[in-house]
Amino acid sequence: MIKQFAIFLYLVSFASYSQSIYKQVTGATDSTDYYLEIGLFNKEDKQSYKKAVEFTEKAIDYAKSTNNTNKLADSYLQLANIYYDLEKNNLAVDYYIRAVNSYDKDNPKTNLALSYYGLGKCYLKKDNIKVAEIYFEKAAALYKLLNFHEAIELINLQKGIIKKEKKDYRNATYILLSVIKNLEDDSFLSTKSEAYFQLGEIEMAQEKYALAIYYYEIANTINDTDSNNIETTKKILHQLSVGHEKNKDIIKSQYFLKKYVTFSDSITSNFIRFDSENMIDKVQFDQQLKTIEQLDKEKKSQQKTLRFSKLISILSIALISILSLLSLSLYKNNKIRISTNKLLKEKNKELIAEKERAELASKARADFLSTVSHELRTPLNAINGITYLLLQEKPRANQLNYLKSLEFSGNYLLHFINDILEINRLESDKVDVETIDFDLKKLIDNISISFQEFIKENNIHCHLNYEAAVPSNLRGDPTKLSQILINLLNNAIKFSKDGDVWLSIKNIAETENSVKLLFRVKDNGIGIPKDKQKEIFESFSQGSVEVNRTYGGTGLGLSIVKKILEIMGSTIHLQSESGKGSTFTFELEFEKGDGKEVILDVSPAVKFLNEKRILLVEDNKINQMITQKMLEKRGISCVTIDNGEEAIVEAKMNQYDLILMDVHLPGINGTEATTEIRKFDSKTPIIALTAISLNENKEMLLSYGMNEVITKPFEPEHFYAVVTNYLSKPN
């Protein structure tokens, strides 16, 4: 497909010198053009690459001798195309670059774009996708400038293939379908065939074998009209065989495998090479083969004529009759097959449309939940903040119970919103696994301390079995491990009132640089019925309405655990019996750490905080009041601005020790304001305040120049710890 399109562009660019061989020989036209045409003729018509190289090199020599820069560039381009077809990528890259450097950049033409496109193909073959993308973009820009829209679609095809190689299947599918839609001209059937083939490869990679076969068959149907695409035919037949094998249809798999082998054998018989640059002339070989076959046929024919002349006549009549019946049968079967295929294609289109609708519905659900959870955080920050401030002002005894209830309700709602946001984030595939040093024993101790009150409330006997063979210093993602253990222990304690809970960690495999650990969380609580154990890991599922009413909770904890473990390459296992407790186990592999855990100093000296000035950028009046009050309680001076534009001016005119920047501001938002401030102030710490949504993450916000992120509604002690830590650092 790529080869045919390159030939098309090349013929267009060289149309100016397509004159007769006779005129070229007699000197009527430039000899460079003559050698180029002879080289192209040997490459495309005679498939004699050795002669094609020789004549193209003569064209290069002649162009150099006459100082004809444009012809020299054309000659480099033709030689690069020949080496690309011979799969000599390094030589092809060399001559494509020579061509690019020889063409006039101020007056670009099609051949310059074709040179960039050729470089992109070469680097794509070398699996250097970044460089390939650069050259494809340059080619696309030129084709767009020259209004060569068909060529732009071919480059879009390459972009789709690059997205597929990066495993970005959603965008790859979108690009390839756009290419198919935009190329209505039958002159580019090979491009459509390749696009459908790549769609099949995407579905194959996702183990959607039926849909992959569907795309392969369309590609094969289109490709049958273009018999010159030998390599395309081979790879389509091969993938059809593999696809049917994966789809458990062995008969069809063998059918396409036989076609593939037969086709490959026929190609091999037509092209015999002594080495990579020398090939026997195909026409001469075919003539020799036909002569041998003809002599053999004549010999056999004479023998048969002498011995079985009458029998041959009878068999011929019988054969004609049989062939006539077979032809009639094939005609009827073909009509049935066409009708069936048409119906199948319509059904497949319906299935694809249903799939797209389901994906859109899923995205809409995720966006809705993310938006709701995000919008709830701002008023919830006000509720929790005011509650905290009131509790700090020594309320009366009859008010204290109300405030404690309000604090509990606010925290419960915050945990519920966090669980919704977490499950949406996990389902959106926007989660990365960290690899940092941490102390496992200290992490387990911190989790145990955080559950002390809950353990006391439920009268639980908690047992920790940390084997001596388990190393303490590890390298991995402690945050996600904490999420898993906290959710499992929370359930075990909640559903085992007046009972026992066990947490055990065991070393099951170890190498010089890594260790595999088995984690087990066990309880003797209410247990889970057998018929509910599969659905217990689904979102918002707690087994029954009675359990939810009795014990409360969101029903998201186990779903979060399952999804986090899947991201980390592991699975959760459950053993449970109603009334006898539950046991959850999972395995995780960690690298061994070097013991250099980075610990944030959250309790620096605060005696000089009354000398510090903070700029608070916050548009919500209630949040302004809460944050300012909290800072003033620690003796910190605060100036409040409600928009990003004024914040930039204020930061430029006055010196502050710290800036608290709300992300979602009217006009210029917090990230844009931070970017502007960083242009003239790179030292003042800037901490983001955000009701973080599904589309935001800490790494994204830090990339704008922020130093830290505090999530709304924030816990007061965490807020004070982060702010004090940055104020204590010298600028």
C-alpha positions in Angstrom: 0.0 0.0 0.0 2.7 2.5 1.0 4.8 1.4 -1.9 2.0 2.0 -4.4 1.3 5.5 -3.0 5.0 6.4 -3.2 5.0 5.3 -6.8 2.0 7.5 -7.5 3.6 10.6 -5.9 6.8 9.8 -7.7 5.2 9.6 -11.1 3.4 12.9 -10.5 6.6 14.6 -9.5 8.5 13.3 -12.6 5.7 13.9 -15.1 7.7 16.8 -16.5 10.3 14.6 -18.0 8.1 11.6 -19.2 9.3 11.8 -22.8 10.4 9.1 -25.2 13.6 7.1 -24.7 14.6 8.0 -28.2 14.7 11.7 -27.5 16.7 11.2 -24.4 19.3 9.1 -26.1 19.7 11.6 -28.9 20.2 14.4 -26.4 16.8 16.1 -26.8 16.3 16.1 -23.0 18.5 16.0 -19.9 20.4 12.8 -19.4 19.6 12.8 -15.7 16.0 12.3 -16.5 16.9 9.5 -18.9 18.8 7.5 -16.2 16.1 8.2 -13.6 13.4 6.8 -16.0 15.5 3.8 -16.9 16.2 3.1 -13.1 12.5 3.5 -12.3 11.6 1.1 -15.2 14.0 -1.5 -13.9 12.6 -1.2 -10.4 8.9 -1.2 -11.1 8.4 -3.2 -14.4 11.4 -5.5 -14.5 11.9 -5.7 -10.7 15.7 -5.7 -11.3 16.9 -3.8 -8.3 20.5 -4.1 -9.1 20.1 -2.3 -12.5 17.7 0.2 -10.9 20.5 1.1 -8.4 23.1 1.4 -11.2 21.1 3.7 -13.4 20.0 5.9 -10.5 23.6 6.3 -9.4 24.5 7.3 -13.0 21.7 10.0 -12.7 23.3 11.2 -9.5 26.8 11.4 -11.1 25.4 13.3 -14.1 23.4 15.8 -11.9 26.5 16.5 -9.9 28.6 17.1 -13.1 26.0 19.6 -14.3 25.4 21.2 -10.9 21.7 20.5 -11.2 20.6 20.6 -7.5 16.9 19.8 -8.2 17.7 16.7 -10.3 20.3 15.6 -7.8 17.7 15.8 -5.0 15.2 13.8 -7.2 18.0 11.2 -7.8 18.7 10.8 -4.1 15.0 10.4 -3.4 14.6 7.6 -6.1 17.7 5.8 -4.7 16.3 6.1 -1.1 13.0 4.5 -2.3 14.9 1.6 -3.9 16.8 0.9 -0.7 13.6 1.1 1.3 12.0 -1.6 -0.9 15.1 -3.7 -0.4 14.6 -3.3 3.4 18.0 -1.5 3.7 16.8 1.1 6.2 20.2 2.7 7.0 21.0 3.3 3.4 17.5 4.6 2.7 17.7 7.0 5.7 21.0 8.3 4.3 19.7 9.1 0.9 16.3 10.5 2.2 18.3 13.0 4.3 20.5 13.9 1.3 17.3 14.5 -0.7 15.8 16.7 2.1 19.0 18.8 2.3 19.1 19.2 -1.5 15.6 20.5 -2.0 14.7 24.1 -1.9 12.9 24.8 1.5 11.7 28.2 0.5 9.8 26.8 -2.5 8.7 23.4 -1.3 7.3 20.8 -3.6 5.7 17.3 -3.4 9.1 15.5 -3.5 10.3 17.3 -0.3 7.2 16.1 1.5 7.8 12.6 0.1 11.3 12.6 1.5 10.0 13.5 4.9 7.4 10.7 4.6 10.1 8.2 3.6 12.2 9.1 6.7 9.1 8.6 8.8 8.5 5.1 7.3 12.2 4.1 7.9 12.2 5.2 11.5 8.8 3.4 12.1 10.5 0.2 10.8 13.4 0.8 13.2 10.8 1.1 16.1 12.0 4.7 16.7 8.4 6.0 17.0 9.3 9.5 18.3 11.6 10.3 15.3 9.0 8.8 13.0 6.3 11.1 14.3 8.5 14.2 13.8 9.0 13.4 10.1 5.4 12.4 9.5 4.3 15.8 11.0 6.7 17.6 8.7 5.4 15.7 5.7 1.8 16.4 6.7 2.5 20.1 7.1 3.9 20.2 3.5 1.0 18.2 2.0 -1.5 20.5 3.7 0.4 23.6 2.3 0.2 21.9 -1.2 -3.5 20.9 -0.7 -2.6 17.3 -1.3 -5.4 15.9 0.9 -5.0 12.2 -0.1 -1.4 12.3 1.1 -2.5 13.8 4.4 -4.8 10.8 4.9 -2.0 8.4 4.3 0.1 10.2 7.0 -2.9 10.0 9.3 -2.8 6.2 8.6 0.8 6.2 9.9 -0.3 8.2 12.9 -2.9 5.6 13.6 -0.3 2.8 13.4 1.9 4.7 15.8 -0.9 5.1 18.3 -1.5 1.4 18.0 2.2 0.6 18.7 1.9 2.8 21.8 -1.2 0.8 22.8 -3.4 3.8 22.6 -6.1 1.8 21.0 -9.0 4.2 21.4 -7.3 7.1 19.6 -5.7 4.7 17.0 -9.2 3.3 16.2 -10.6 6.9 15.8 -7.8 7.9 13.4 -8.1 4.8 11.3 -11.9 5.1 11.0 -11.5 8.7 9.9 -9.0 7.7 7.2 -11.4 5.1 5.8 -14.2 7.7 5.9 -12.2 10.5 4.1 -10.8 8.3 1.3 -13.8 7.8 -1.0 -11.7 7.6 -4.2 -11.2 4.0 -5.5 -7.6 5.0 -6.4 -6.6 4.5 -2.8 -8.1 1.1 -2.1 -4.8 -0.1 -0.8 -4.8 2.6 1.9 -8.3 1.5 3.0 -7.2 -2.1 3.0 -4.2 -1.3 5.3 -6.5 0.8 7.6 -9.0 -2.1 8.0 -6.0 -4.5 8.6 -4.7 -2.2 11.4 -8.2 -2.1 12.9 -8.1 -5.9 13.0 -4.6 -5.8 14.7 -6.0 -3.5 17.4 -9.0 -5.8 18.1 -6.7 -8.8 18.0 -4.4 -7.2 20.7 -7.5 -6.7 22.9 -8.5 -10.4 22.3 -11.7 -9.4 20.4 -11.2 -12.0 17.8 -14.6 -12.0 16.1 -14.3 -8.2 15.4 -10.7 -8.6 14.4 -11.7 -11.3 11.8 -14.4 -8.9 10.5 -11.9 -6.2 9.8 -9.4 -8.6 8.3 -12.1 -9.9 5.9 -13.0 -6.3 4.8 -9.3 -5.7 4.2 -9.0 -8.9 2.2 -12.0 -8.1 0.0 -10.6 -4.6 -0.8 -7.1 -6.0 -1.4 -8.4 -8.6 -3.9 -9.0 -5.8 -6.4 -5.4 -4.7 -6.2 -3.3 -7.8 -7.0 0.0 -5.9 -6.8 -0.1 -5.8 -3.0 1.8 -9.0 -2.5 3.0 -8.4 1.1 -0.4 -7.1 2.1 -2.1 -10.2 0.8 0.3 -12.5 2.7 -0.1 -10.7 6.0 -3.9 -10.6 5.7 -4.1 -14.3 5.0 -1.8 -15.1 7.8 -3.8 -13.0 10.4 -7.1 -14.5 9.2 -5.6 -17.9 10.0 -4.4 -16.8 13.4 -7.7 -15.0 14.2 -9.9 -18.0 13.4 -7.5 -20.2 15.5 -7.9 -17.8 18.4 -11.7 -17.8 17.8 -11.7 -21.7 18.1 -12.7 -22.2 14.4 -9.9 -24.6 13.4 -11.4 -25.4 10.0 -11.4 -21.8 8.8 -8.0 -21.3 10.4 -6.5 -24.2 8.3 -8.3 -23.0 5.2 -6.6 -19.6 5.4 -3.3 -21.1 6.4 -3.4 -23.3 3.2 -4.1 -20.2 1.1 -1.2 -18.4 2.8 1.2 -21.2 2.2 0.1 -21.6 -1.4 0.4 -17.9 -2.1 3.8 -17.7 -0.4 5.0 -20.7 -2.5 3.8 -19.1 -5.7 5.6 -15.8 -4.8 8.8 -17.7 -3.9 8.7 -19.5 -7.3 8.4 -16.2 -9.1 11.3 -14.5 -7.3 14.6 -16.3 -6.8 17.5 -14.3 -5.4 21.2 -15.2 -5.3 21.8 -12.5 -2.6 20.2 -9.3 -1.3 21.2 -7.3 -4.4 21.2 -9.8 -7.3 18.0 -11.4 -8.6 17.3 -13.6 -11.6 15.2 -11.9 -14.2 11.6 -12.9 -13.6 10.6 -13.0 -17.3 13.6 -15.3 -18.1 12.8 -17.6 -15.2 9.1 -17.8 -16.2 10.0 -18.7 -19.8 12.3 -21.5 -18.6 9.7 -22.8 -16.3 7.0 -22.7 -19.0 9.3 -24.5 -21.5 10.0 -27.3 -19.0 6.3 -27.6 -18.2 5.4 -27.6 -21.8 7.8 -30.4 -22.7 6.5 -32.5 -19.8 2.9 -31.9 -20.8 3.6 -32.9 -24.4 5.3 -36.1 -23.3 2.4 -37.1 -21.1 -0.1 -36.1 -23.7 1.4 -38.3 -26.3 1.4 -41.3 -23.9 -2.2 -40.7 -23.0 -3.2 -40.2 -26.6 -1.7 -43.5 -27.6 -3.0 -45.6 -24.8 -6.3 -44.1 -23.6 -7.7 -42.0 -26.4 -11.2 -43.4 -26.1 -11.2 -43.3 -22.3 -10.1 -39.6 -22.4 -13.0 -38.8 -24.6 -15.5 -40.4 -22.2 -13.9 -38.8 -19.2 -13.9 -35.4 -20.9 -17.6 -35.6 -21.5 -18.1 -36.7 -17.9 -15.9 -34.0 -16.7 -17.7 -31.3 -18.7 -21.0 -32.5 -17.2 -19.6 -32.5 -13.7 -18.1 -29.0 -14.1 -21.4 -27.7 -15.5 -23.2 -29.0 -12.4 -20.5 -27.6 -10.1 -20.7 -24.2 -11.8 -24.4 -24.1 -11.3 -24.0 -25.1 -7.7 -21.2 -22.5 -7.1 -23.4 -19.8 -8.7 -26.2 -20.6 -6.3 -23.9 -20.9 -3.3 -22.2 -17.6 -4.2 -25.6 -15.8 -4.2 -26.4 -17.3 -0.8 -22.9 -16.3 0.5 -23.3 -12.7 -0.8 -26.7 -12.4 0.9 -25.3 -13.9 4.2 -22.3 -11.7 4.2 -24.4 -8.6 3.6 -26.6 -9.6 6.6 -23.5 -10.3 8.7 -22.0 -7.0 7.9 -25.2 -5.2 8.9 -25.3 -7.1 12.2 -21.7 -6.3 12.9 -22.3 -2.6 12.2 -25.2 -2.8 14.7 -23.0 -4.4 17.3 -20.2 -1.8 16.8 -22.8 1.0 17.2 -24.1 -0.7 20.4 -20.6 -1.0 21.7 -19.9 2.7 21.1 -23.1 3.7 22.8 -22.2 1.6 25.8 -18.8 3.2 26.0 -20.3 6.7 25.8 -22.8 5.8 28.6 -19.9 4.6 30.8 -18.0 7.8 30.1 -21.0 9.9 30.9 -21.5 8.0 34.2 -17.9 8.5 35.2 -18.0 12.2 34.2 -21.3 12.7 36.2 -19.9 11.1 39.4 -16.7 12.9 39.1 -18.4 16.3 38.7 -20.8 15.6 41.6 -18.0 14.5 43.9 -15.9 17.6 42.9 -18.8 20.1 43.4 -19.6 18.6 46.8 -16.1 19.2 48.1 -16.4 23.0 48.2 -19.4 23.3 50.5 -18.1 20.3 52.5 -14.9 22.2 53.1 -16.9 25.0 54.6 -18.9 22.6 56.9 -15.8 20.8 58.1 -13.8 24.0 58.5 -16.4 25.9 60.4 -17.0 22.8 62.6 -13.3 22.7 63.4 -13.1 26.4 64.3 -16.1 26.1 66.6 -14.6 23.1 68.3 -11.5 25.1 68.9 -13.4 27.9 70.7 -14.4 25.8 73.7 -18.2 25.4 73.1 -20.7 24.8 75.9 -21.3 21.1 76.8 -24.8 21.1 75.2 -23.2 22.5 72.0 -20.3 20.0 72.0 -22.5 17.0 71.2 -24.0 18.8 68.2 -20.6 19.8 66.9 -19.2 16.3 67.4 -22.1 14.9 65.4 -21.6 17.5 62.7 -17.9 16.6 62.6 -18.7 12.9 62.3 -21.2 13.4 59.5 -18.9 15.7 57.6 -16.0 13.1 57.8 -18.4 10.3 56.8 -19.6 12.3 53.8 -16.0 13.1 52.9 -14.9 9.4 53.0 -18.0 8.6 50.8 -17.0 11.2 48.2 -13.4 10.1 48.3 -14.4 6.5 47.6 -16.6 7.6 44.6 -13.7 9.7 43.2 -11.2 6.8 43.8 -13.4 4.2 42.1 -13.9 6.5 39.1 -10.2 7.2 38.9 -9.4 3.5 39.0 -11.9 2.8 36.2 -10.6 5.6 34.0 -7.1 4.0 33.7 -5.5 7.3 34.9 -3.6 5.6 37.7 0.2 5.2 37.8 2.1 2.8 40.2 4.8 4.6 42.2 8.2 3.1 42.9 9.7 4.7 46.0 11.6 3.4 49.1 9.4 2.8 52.2 9.6 1.0 55.6 6.9 -1.8 55.6 7.1 -2.3 59.4 6.6 1.4 60.0 3.7 1.5 57.5 1.9 -1.4 59.3 2.5 0.3 62.7 1.0 3.5 61.4 -2.1 1.7 60.1 -2.5 -0.2 63.4 -2.3 3.1 65.4 -5.0 4.7 63.1 -7.4 1.9 63.9 -7.0 2.0 67.7 -10.2 3.9 68.4 -12.2 1.8 65.9 -10.8 -1.4 67.5 -11.7 -0.1 71.0 -15.3 0.8 69.9 -15.9 -2.7 68.5 -14.1 -4.6 71.3 -11.8 -6.3 68.8 -8.7 -8.5 69.7 -6.2 -7.6 67.0 -3.3 -10.0 66.1 -0.4 -9.0 64.0 1.9 -11.7 62.6 4.9 -10.0 60.9 7.4 -12.8 60.1 11.1 -12.2 60.8 12.0 -13.3 57.2 10.0 -10.3 55.8 12.4 -7.4 55.1 11.4 -4.0 56.3 13.1 -1.8 53.7 11.2 -2.2 50.4 10.7 -0.3 47.1 7.2 0.0 45.7 3.9 2.0 46.1 3.2 2.4 49.9 0.1 4.5 49.3 -1.7 1.9 47.3 -0.6 -0.9 49.7 -2.0 1.3 52.6 -5.3 1.7 50.7 -5.7 -2.1 50.3 -4.9 -2.9 53.9 -7.0 -0.1 55.4 -10.1 -1.2 53.4 -9.6 -4.8 54.3 -9.0 -4.2 58.0 -11.8 -1.7 58.2 -14.3 -4.3 56.9 -12.8 -7.0 59.2 -13.2 -4.8 62.3 -16.6 -3.5 61.3 -18.1 -7.0 60.7 -16.5 -8.8 63.7 -17.8 -6.9 66.7 -16.5 -8.5 70.0 -14.3 -10.8 67.9 -10.8 -11.3 66.5 -9.0 -9.9 63.5 -5.6 -11.2 62.2 -3.1 -9.5 59.9 -0.2 -11.7 58.8 2.6 -11.0 56.3 4.7 -13.9 55.0 7.8 -14.1 52.8 7.0 -16.7 50.1 9.8 -16.1 47.6 13.0 -14.1 47.6 15.9 -13.2 45.2 18.9 -11.0 45.6 17.0 -7.9 44.5 13.3 -8.7 45.1 10.8 -10.4 47.5 7.3 -11.7 47.1 5.0 -11.3 50.1 1.7 -13.0 51.0 -0.7 -10.7 52.9 -3.6 -12.3 54.8 -6.5 -10.4 56.6 -8.7 -12.8 58.6 -11.7 -12.3 60.9 -14.2 -14.4 62.7 -17.2 -12.1 62.1 -20.5 -12.5 60.2 -18.9 -14.0 57.0 -20.2 -13.8 53.5 -22.7 -16.3 52.0 -21.4 -18.4 49.0 -24.0 -16.9 46.6 -22.8 -13.4 47.4 -19.0 -13.9 47.2 -18.7 -13.1 43.4 -20.7 -9.9 43.5 -19.1 -8.6 46.8 -16.3 -7.1 44.8 -18.6 -5.0 42.6 -19.2 -1.3 43.2 -21.8 -0.3 45.8 -22.3 -4.0 46.8 -22.5 -5.2 50.5 -24.2 -8.5 50.0 -27.6 -7.4 51.2 -29.8 -4.4 52.2 -29.9 -5.7 55.8 -26.1 -5.6 56.0 -26.0 -2.1 54.7 -28.6 -0.9 57.2 -26.9 -2.6 60.1 -23.3 -1.8 59.5 -23.4 1.2 57.1 -20.7 2.0 54.6 -20.5 2.7 50.8 -20.0 -0.8 49.4 -16.9 0.5 47.5 -14.1 -0.7 49.7 -13.6 -4.2 48.2 -14.2 -2.9 44.7 -11.3 -0.4 45.2 -9.1 -3.2 46.6 -9.7 -5.4 43.6 -9.0 -2.7 41.1 -5.8 -1.5 42.8 -4.5 -5.0 42.9 -5.3 -5.5 39.2 -3.3 -2.3 38.5 -0.4 -3.7 40.6 -0.5 -7.0 38.7 -2.1 -9.1 41.4 -5.5 -10.6 42.4 -7.6 -10.8 45.7 -8.7 -14.2 46.9 -11.6 -14.8 49.3 -12.5 -17.7 51.6 -15.6 -17.3 53.7 -18.5 -19.0 55.3 -21.6 -17.4 56.7 -21.3 -16.9 60.4 -17.7 -18.2 60.6 -15.7 -15.2 59.3 -13.7 -14.3 56.2 -10.1 -14.5 54.9 -8.8 -12.3 52.2 -5.3 -13.0 50.7 -3.2 -11.4 48.0 0.4 -11.6 46.8 2.7 -8.6 45.9 6.2 -8.5 44.6 8.6 -5.6 45.8 12.1 -4.6 45.0 14.4 -4.5 48.0 15.0 -0.9 49.2 18.2 0.7 50.4 16.7 2.0 53.6 16.9 5.6 52.5 13.2 6.5 53.1 12.4 10.2 52.7 10.4 11.5 55.7 8.6 14.8 55.6 9.2 16.9 58.8 5.7 17.8 59.8 6.5 19.3 63.1 9.0 22.2 62.7 9.5 25.0 65.2 6.6 27.4 65.0 7.9 30.2 67.3 8.5 32.6 64.3 5.3 32.0 62.4 3.9 35.4 63.5 6.6 37.0 61.3 5.4 35.2 58.2 3.0 36.6 55.5 0.9 34.4 53.3 -1.0 35.4 50.1 -4.3 33.5 49.9 -5.9 33.4 46.4 -9.5 32.1 46.9 -12.8 33.2 45.2 -15.2 31.5 47.7 -16.0 33.9 50.5 -16.7 31.2 53.1 -13.4 29.3 52.2 -11.6 32.7 52.5 -12.9 33.2 56.0 -12.2 29.6 57.1 -8.6 29.5 55.8 -7.8 33.0 57.1 -9.1 32.1 60.6 -7.1 28.9 60.7 -3.9 30.8 59.7 -4.5 33.6 62.2 -4.9 31.0 65.0 -1.3 30.1 64.4 -0.2 33.8 64.3 0.3 33.9 60.5 -0.5 37.2 58.7 -2.7 36.6 55.6 -3.7 38.8 52.6 -6.7 37.6 50.6 -7.2 38.0 46.8 -10.3 36.5 45.0 -9.0 36.2 41.4 -5.9 35.2 39.4 -5.2 38.5 37.7 -4.9 40.5 40.9 -2.9 37.7 42.5 -0.2 38.0 39.7 0.0 41.8 40.3 0.1 41.4 44.1 2.9 38.7 43.9 4.9 41.0 41.7 4.5 44.1 43.9 5.0 42.5 47.3 7.1 39.8 48.9 5.3 36.9 50.6 6.6 33.8 52.4 4.0 31.5 50.9 1.1 31.6 48.4 -2.0 29.5 48.9 -3.5 29.2 45.3 -7.0 27.9 44.7 -7.0 26.0 41.3 -10.5 26.9 40.1 -10.7 30.7 39.9 -12.8 33.0 37.7 -11.0 34.3 34.7 -7.3 33.2 34.9 -7.4 30.0 36.9 -4.8 28.9 39.5 -2.5 27.0 37.2 -2.3 29.9 34.7 -1.7 32.3 37.5 1.1 30.1 38.9 2.7 29.9 35.5 2.8 33.7 35.2 4.2 34.1 38.7 6.9 31.6 38.1 8.2 33.9 35.2 9.4 36.5 37.7 9.4 34.5 41.0 10.9 31.0 41.2 11.5 30.9 45.0 8.3 31.6 46.8 6.5 28.3 47.6 3.1 28.0 46.0 0.6 25.4 47.5 -2.5 24.4 45.5 -5.8 24.3 47.2 -8.2 22.2 45.1 -11.4 20.1 45.3 -9.4 17.7 43.1 -11.5 16.0 40.3 -11.1 12.9 38.1 -9.2 14.9 35.4 -6.7 16.4 37.9 -3.8 14.8 39.7 -0.9 16.0 41.9 1.7 15.5 39.2 -0.2 17.6 36.7 -0.6 20.5 39.2 3.1 20.3 40.2 4.0 20.6 36.5 2.7 24.2 36.5 5.3 25.2 39.1 3.3 24.5 42.3 5.3 23.0 45.2 2.6 21.0 47.0 -1.2 20.2 46.8 -3.7 20.3 49.6 -7.0 18.6 48.8 -10.3 20.2 49.9 -11.9 19.6 52.4 -8.5 19.5 54.1 -7.8 18.0 57.6 -6.6 20.9 59.8 -3.6 19.2 61.2 -2.4 18.1 57.8 -3.0 21.7 56.5 -0.9 23.2 59.4 1.8 20.6 58.9 2.3 21.3 55.2 2.1 25.1 55.6 4.4 25.2 58.6 6.9 22.9 56.9 7.2 25.3 53.9 7.3 28.4 56.0 10.2 27.0 58.0 12.4 26.4 54.9 14.8 29.3 54.0 14.0 30.9 50.6 
